[in-house]
Amino acid sequence: MKTPTKLSELPASAICGNDISSSCLYVSALSILYAGKFAWLSLLLVGGTLYLFRRIYGEVVGALPLNGGAYNVLLNSANKSVASFAACLTILSYVATCVISANEAIHYAASFAFHLPIILGTIGLIFLFFLLNLLGLKESSKAAVVIFIIHLTTLLLLCLTCGWYVLRNGLGHFTVNFATESEHSLFFQLFAGFSAAMLGISGFESSANYVEEQARGVFPKTLRNMWIIVTVFNPLIAILALGIMPLGEVQNHQQSLLAFMGERSGGRWLSWLVSFDAVLVLSGAVLTSFVGVSGLIKRMTLDRILPQFLLKENKRQAPYFILLLFFVLCVAILLSTGGELQALAGVYAISFLAVMGLFGIGNLLLKLHRKRLPRPEIATVASVIIALLAVGTGLIGNILLNPRYVWVFFEYFIPTFLLALMMMDRSLLLKGLLSVILYLFNPIKRNIERFTSWTNRTIKHINDQEFVFFSKGDDIASLNQVMMYIQQNEETNRLRIVTVENEQFRAPEHLHRDIETLDRAYPEIDITYQKITGHFGPDLITNLSAEWQIPTNFMFIGSPGQKFPYRIEELGGVRLII
């Protein structure tokens, strides 16, 4: 099979960059409303927070360059339940981003087409990007690049025009705005402005969800590019706004601040250009949501959390069932809210900030449990803690500023997480369902017996899936950790422990006895031990996977050391367990 082309720096940056750069349309106005003349400082603090997360993400994804973002790091450093918690938050964040961005794009488009129906237009835009994603990631990235270039060009033109306007008309507004005293303290202004501005970095987590589709070395460049966009444009736009209009006018133009700045500084043509660019870049955020959620759900499906039919792809390697499911979910939420999407803002805010925080926690867990795992860069513990405190501040601030966000968030999150938990323990769910049906429908015994037979076969099929652990002479304590992880996180009753011997390594004599001891200690799991002659690496893993009919993501290894000759992504999805 032909190896798919990996994304280079520009298309990879464009996909996630369209999401995070669309924040320029609203985050400066939002920050000014809370922080006033200190909005630019709040926005710079957000840029500093994002700088810390560059290294946090770089360390984690450099060590585990697999799709899934926060889900992936927690799966390899904690357990499936915690990882699924992060995954549900990420999916909710993508749904909210997709629906809100599409709806806002249509509202901007309505300024050109006055009779455009908002709900139908929003559904149509989401459907358009559903079709585009069916063409494959390569085709989707081309659209993302065009949108990205137009957006950055428009922002640059707007900033230059506004700067020239300020130079021509003097610093009168600056003087008045900076002399205006707020009824709130400086601490509250910075706290509230920073909390509101933290929503402007949504999209930074997206690149980690499609890292497997990026060429080697591209991922840290996408983080750098997103950081530059946020740190330069958001504070600059806030400063220029203070030089163009009084603070009191900002609230009147909160929904279209950049278009108003363009009209005042350059005329009607620039206002229209900014509005047209808003339609494009918000549409780009819809594309980012499709790409990010596809990588995440595909990874979850490979780990048997979601049904396996979701892995089916078309000829362009697009997971059409995943894309269709996401499209239907977005449309359902749009229709259920009747287009009144203020409630979704709470889901978006809390989900996104919680995912960022969980990624930082995952980084600390990786340092604690996977010390020997090679990584291209390392974030210091102090920097991770500071970044977590910053995200926590933003999360608390958004909850205090909008208390109703909490209840709306739980209305969406609880059903989502319960569904994920049920999918994780399908055997228990099937057994419970069988008991209920036997109790209620005992008179129709023949049909019940058929259902029982099918259910037992399904449970047996799930539990008969054999797992593999490659051991390099681990002591019995380490092997016991493996057994505990298997018992708590995987639905199986078969484990094969394998040692690969060659001229440089021979399995210790005690290993066979230790495994026999474990076999007696865990009677519910059939443990077999096997020695293989060869050299451990991608080729051996691929051959054994084909020979034994065991997927590579059901194979485990301990954390490799610095001298290990292969990168973790070269092992075909093999997972770390100790």
N, C-alpha and C positions, 0 to 999 in steps of 0.2 A: 504494500500500500504506500502511496506517495506521502512523504512527510509534509504536513502543512507548513506554509510559509509563516515565520514568526514576525510579529510586529516590530518595526523599528521605532526610534525615539519619537518622531513626529506623530505618527498615528496613535501610538500608545499614550502619548501625552494628551493628544486631542480628545480621546474618548473620555478620560477622567477630567481633563482640563475644562471641557465645556460645562461640566457640572459645577466645579468649584469656582470657575470664573463667572458663572451666571449670578453669583452672589453679589457682584458689583452693582446689580440692578436694584438691590433692596437693602443690603447690609449697611451701607454708609448712612442712608436716611434713618434706618432703625437705630443705629448707634448715636446719631446726632439727637434724636428724640430723647434718649436717656442720658447721654453724657454731655450734650451741648457742645461747648467750645473745646471740650477735651475728647471728643469722639475720635480724632485722629490718633490720640495716645492709646485709647482702648483698642483701636484697630491694630496699632503697632504691637501691643501686648499679645494680641491674637497671633500675629506673625511670629512673635518670639516663641509662643507655645507650639506653633506648627513646626518651627525649626527643631525643637526638641523631639517632636514626633517623627521627623525625617530619619533620625538615627534609630529611634525605637523600631519603626517599620523596617528600616534597612537591615537591622540586626536579625529580626524575626524572619522576614521573608528571605533574607540571604541564607539563613540556616535551614529554612523549610520552604523552598521556592515552589509551593504548590498552591493551587487555587483555594479560595475559601476564607482568606483574611483572618479575622478574629476566630472564626470557627476552626480553622486549620491549626493555629498555634495552640488553642485550648484543647483540641483533640489530641495533640502530641505532647502536651505538658500537664493536662488535668484528666478529664474523662469525657465520655460522650454526652452526659447530661449537661454539664457546664458548657460544652461546645455547642450543643443544640440550643441552649439558652441564648448564646451569642448569635447563632445563625438566625433564630427567630427575630431578634432585634434588627439584624441586618436586613432581612427580607421586608420587615415592616418599614424600615427606613427607605428602602428602594421603592416600595409601593407608594408611600406618601410622596416621595420625590417625583416619581413618574406622574402621578395624578395632578399634583399641585403645579408642576412645571408645564404640563400640557395645557392645563386650564388657564394659567397665566399667559402662556403663549397665544392662546386663542383670544383672550381679552385684549392683548396688544394688537393682534391681527384685526380685531373688530374696529380699531381706529381707522383702518383702511377700508374694510368692507363692513359698512354699518349694520347690515341686516344678517350678519353671520350668526347662526344659532350656536350659542356657547356650548351646550351639552353635546350636541351632535358633532360640533367642530372638535371638541376635546376627544371624543371617542374616535373620530376620524384620524386625528393626529397620532393617537396611540396605535391605532390599527396600521397606519402608514409605517411606523417604525417596527411594528411586529413583522410586516412584510419585508422590510429592509433587512432585518436580522435573519430572516429565512434565507437570504442570499449568502449568508456567511459573514464571519467577522471581518474578512478582508474588504468586502464591499461596504460594510457598515463603517469601517475605519476611514474609507475615502470620503464619505459624507461628513464624518466627524472632523476631518482635517479641513475641509472647505469651511465649515461653520466656525472652527477654531480660528482660522486665519482672518476671516471677516470680522469676527468679534474683537480680536486683539487690535486689528487695524482701526476699527471704529472707536474703541476705548482710547487708543493713542491719539486719534484725531480729535476726539472730544476733549481730552486733557490739554492738548496743545491750544485748541480754540479757547477753552475756558481760561487758560493761563494768559493768553494774549489779551483776552477781554479784561482780566484783572489788571494787567500792566497798563492798558489804555485808559481805564476808568478809575485807577487809583485804589488805595487800600481802605477806602471808607467803610465798607462792610466789615472788613477784618477788624478795624479799630472798634467799631460799635459792638460786634459780636464778642470780641475778647474782653470788652469792658463790661459786658452784661453779666450780672451776678445771678446765680441760680439759687432757688430756695432749698436745694439739697446740698449736702456736704460734698467735698471733692471725693471722699472715699466712696460714697453712694453713687456718684456719677460714673466713676471709673468701674465700679463693680457692676452696675446695671448696663453700662455701655459695653463692657467686656462680655458679659453674659449674652447680650443680644448679638454681639458681633461674632461669637463663637459659632453661630448658625451659618456663618459665611464660609466655613471650611468644609461643609458637606461635599463629599466627592473625593476627599483625600484618601478615604479608605477603599475607594473603588478599584484603584490600580492593583491592590493586593488580591482582588477577587478574579483577575484574569492574567495573573503573572505567568502562568504556563504558556500563554499565547504570545508572550513577549520574548524577543531575542535576548541572549545573555548580556547582562550589563545594562539593559534598558530601564529596569524597574527603578533603581535609585535616581536615574535622570528624570523620570516622571515625577518623583517626589520633589526633586529640586525645582523643576519647572513650575509645579503647582504652588510651591512656597513663594517663589519669586512673584508670581501673578498676584497672590493674596497680599503679600507684604508691600508691594509697590502700588498697585492700583487702588485698593480699598482706602488706605489712609490718604493717598493723594486726592481722590475724589472728595473725601470729607473736607479736606483743607480748601479745595477749590470751591466747594459749595459754600463754605463760610465766607469766601471772598466775593461771591456773586449775589447772595441774597441774605436778608436778615434771618436769624434763627427761627423767628416766628413763622416764616413762610414755609419752612421745611415740612411741617406737619400737613400743610395744605397740599403738598405735592409728594407725599410719602410713597404712593404707589407708582409714580413715574418721575422720580427726582431727576434721573439722568436725562430724560427727554426734555424736561423743563430747563435744565441747565444748558442743554444744547440749543433750545429755542432762544433763550436769553443771550447766550454768548455768540451764536453763529447764525441764528435765524430759523425759519420754519423747516428748511431743508435738512438741517442737522438734527432737529427734533424727529423728523420722519425717519432719518437714517438710523438713529438710536432705537426708535420703536421697531423698525424692521430688523435690526440686529438682535433686539430682545426676543422677537419671535424665533429667530434662528437659534440663538444660544440656549433658550429654554427648551427648544426642540432637541438640541444636543444633549441636554440633561435627561430627556426621555430615553434617548439612545443609550446613555451611560447606564441608566437603570436596567435596561434589558440586558446589556453586556455583563454588568456586575452580577445580577441575580442568576444569569445562566451559568456562570462559572461556579457560583456558590452552590446552587441546587444540584448541579452535576456532581460536585464533590460529595455532597451529602448523600446522593443516591448511590454513589460508588461505595459508601460506607454502610449501605443497607438501612439508612434511616428513612428513606423515601422509596416508593415502589420503583422497581427496576425498569419498567416500560418508559420512564422518563429519560432514559439514556439513549433512546432511539434517535438517530440523526438522518438528515437527508443527504443527498449527494454532495452538498457543500459543507457538510459536517456541522450543520446547525441543529441543535436539539429542539425539534419542532414542538414536542409535547411540553417541554419546559416553557418555551416562549408562549405557547397557546395558553397554558395555565396562568402565567403571569398577566397576559393580556386580559383574560376573563376576570381575574381577581381585581385588576385595576378598574375595569369597567363596572364591576359589581359595586365596588366601594364608591365610585363616582356617582352611580345611580342611587345608591342607598343614602347618600348625603344630599341628593338633589342639587348638586353643584355648589352647596354651601360648604366650602372646604376649610373654614377656620378651625373646625375641630381636628382636622388632619394635621394642622400645624403642631399640635401637642404630640401626636404620634411621631412626627418627623423630628422634633426637637429632642425629645427624651431618648428615642431609639438611637439617633445618630451619636449623641454625646455618650450614651451608655456603651455603644460599640467601641468608640475611641478609648474609653476608660478600660474596657475589657481587654483591648489590645495591649494597653500598658501593663495590666495585670498579667497577661499572657507572657509578656517579655520577662517579667520578674520570675514567673514560674519556670520559664525556659532556662534562666540563669541558675535557678535552684535545682531543677531536676535533670537538665541536659547540659551540664557544664562542659562535657567533652565534645559536644557537637560543634564542628567548625563553622565559623561565621565570618563574613567579609569585614564587618565593622561591629563595634560594641558600644552600646549606650551605657553610660555609667548609671549605677543605682540611684545616685542623687538626682540625675537629670530625669530619670523615669518617675521618681517620686514627685518632683516638681511638676512634671507634665500631668501626672494624675491629679495633683492638687488643683491645677489650672482647669482641667476638665470637670472635676468635681465642683469647683466654684461656678463654672458655666452652667452645669446641670442644676445646682441649687438655685442659682440666680434666675434661671428660666422658670423653675417651679414657683419661686416666690413672686415673680412678676406676673405669672399666669397660673394660678393654683388649679384652675379647671383642667389644665393640660394633663395632670396626673390621672384623673378619673377617665378621661377620654383615652389616654394611652392604655390603661389596664383593660378597657372594654375591647380593644383590638388585640392586645398582647396575650391575655389569658387564654382565649380560645386557640390562638395560634400555637402557643407553647404546649397546651394540653394535647393538641393534635400531634405535635412532634413527639411527645412522650409516649403516646399510644403507638405510634409507628415504630418507636425504638423497642417496644416490648410486644411485638405482634403475637408471639406465642401465647402469652398470658391473656391477651385480648381475645384471641380465638378460643381459648379454653373457657373463658368466661361466657362468651357468646354461645358456645356449645351447651353449657350448663343451662342457660336461660331457655334456649330453644327446646332442649329435652324436657324441661319442666312444663313449658307452655303448650307444646305440641306433641305430647306423648301419644295421643290417639292415632296420629298418622305415622306409625312406626317405620314403615318402609322408607318414606322420604327422610325421616330422621336418621336412619341407618346409613343411607347414602351420604347425607351431609356429614355424619360422623366420620365415615371412611375418608371423605375428601379432606376434612379438617385435620385428621390425624396424619394423612399423607403430607399435607402442607407443613404441619409442625415438624414432622420427621425430616422433610426436605430442608427446612430452615436449620434444624439442629444437626443434620448430617453434614453440613458444610464444614469441611476440615480446614483448620488453621495451621500455620507453620511458624515456628520460632527457630531462627538460626542462632545457635549457641556457640560461643568460642571458649568453652570450658568454664561457664559461669558456676559460682558456688551455689549451694542449695538455697541460701537466703535470696539470692537474685532470682533463681528459678521460681521460688515461691511467690515473689512479686509478680512474675509473669502469670502464674496460675491465678493469683488474686485478680489481676487486671482482666484476664480472659473471662473469669467467672462473673465479674461485676459488669462488664461492658459488652460482651459478645454472646450471641445465642448459638452455642455449639456444644457438642459433646465429644468432639474429636480434636486432638492436638498432636501434631507431629513435631518433635524436637530434632533438629538436624545439626550435625557438625560437619564442616567441610575440611577434610584433611589433605595435606600435601607435604612436600619435602620440608617445608618450613614449620608445619604445625601438626601436632598429634593430639587428639582428644585425651584429656587426663583420665586415668583409670577409675577415679571415683565417680565420674559423671554418670556412668551407667547405673551404679548403685543409688545415686541421688535421685535419678529419674524414677527408679523402681519405688523408692520411698514416697515420692510425690504421687505416683500412680495409686498407691494405697491410701494416701491422704485425701485424694480427690476422686472418690469412686464414681462420681457422676460424669467425669470426663475421661475418655479413653486416651491415654497418653502412649504414644509409640516413639521409639528412639531409632534414629538411622544415621549411619556414617556414610559420607560421600567423598570420593576422591576428586579433587579439582581445585579451582581457585575461585573464591567468592567474588562475584561481580555481576554486572548487568546481564551478560550472556548466560551465566549459570542460572540466574533468577528467571530469565525468560524461558530457558529450556525446561527448568523444573516446573514452572507454571503451566506450560503446555503439556508436559508429560503427566503431571498429577491432576490437571484440570482444576487448579486452584488459582483464583485471581491474585495478582501481586499485592493488591491492597488488603489481602487476608494473610499476608506474610509479615512477620515482625523481626526486628533486630534491636540490639542494644545501641545506645548512642555511640557512634564511631568517634575515634580520636583524631587528632590533628594529622596523623600519618596515613589515615585512610585514603586510598588513591582515588575515590570517586566522590562526586557531589551527590547529595541525597536525592535530587530530582532525576539523576541518571539511573536510579535503581527501579524505575518504573512504578512508583507509588508505594513501595515497601514502607511500613510505618514503624515509628520508634515506640518502644514499650518500656524500657528501663534506661 
